[in-house]
Amino acid sequence: HNTHRAALDVVVKDDHAYVSMGQNGLGIVDVSDPSSPSGQGFFDTAPGHCHSLATDGDYIYAGATGISSSYFRVIDVTDPAAPVEKGHCLISGVAFDIDVSGSHAVVAANDSGIKIIDISNPDNPVETGTCDTAATASGVAVSGDYAYVADRYFGLRVINIADKTTMNDHSQKPIF
């Protein structure tokens, strides 16, 4: 399906693809028939441009960056044709990537390192921790107590996130 707009990230949940479209927000595409996808819904992430997405349960988590601030948004997609924001919080940095693990989301936030967001209450997500990385956190994957961070020119960083408030990048040197 051609969105006729920027497409920066995509996640798939059930029969829907959710597409971050920069300044055009979040697009929702019905992909129940992959040979004939069709637009079904939209969510305006203003004042931020939608950069990154993650999904878990009935929620889409979106990183949206505005002129002077960035937002972590929790969007209820129980009805994909009518998405509703449950809650949001301000974060520093551009949210390049998001991964969800249990009741927390980890955001790769560019020059601001990684951010840990408590999402146990979708109406009130709260940043509980941050860890500066050596360079520019541009990708993140979480497994167990570790965040694996693509840190642009400093390669892969492995960060112990067991304590969601105090974290340190214990990587001794770039792996790649």
ABEGO torsion letter per residue (X at the ends): XBAGBBBABBBBBEABBBBBAEAAEBBBBBAABAABBBBABBBBAOABBBABBBBBEABBBBBBBBAABBBBBBBBAABAABBBBABBBBBBEBBABBBBBEABBBBBAEAAEBBBBBAABAABBBBABBBBBABBBABBBBBEABBBBBBEAAEBBBBBAABAABBBBABABBAX
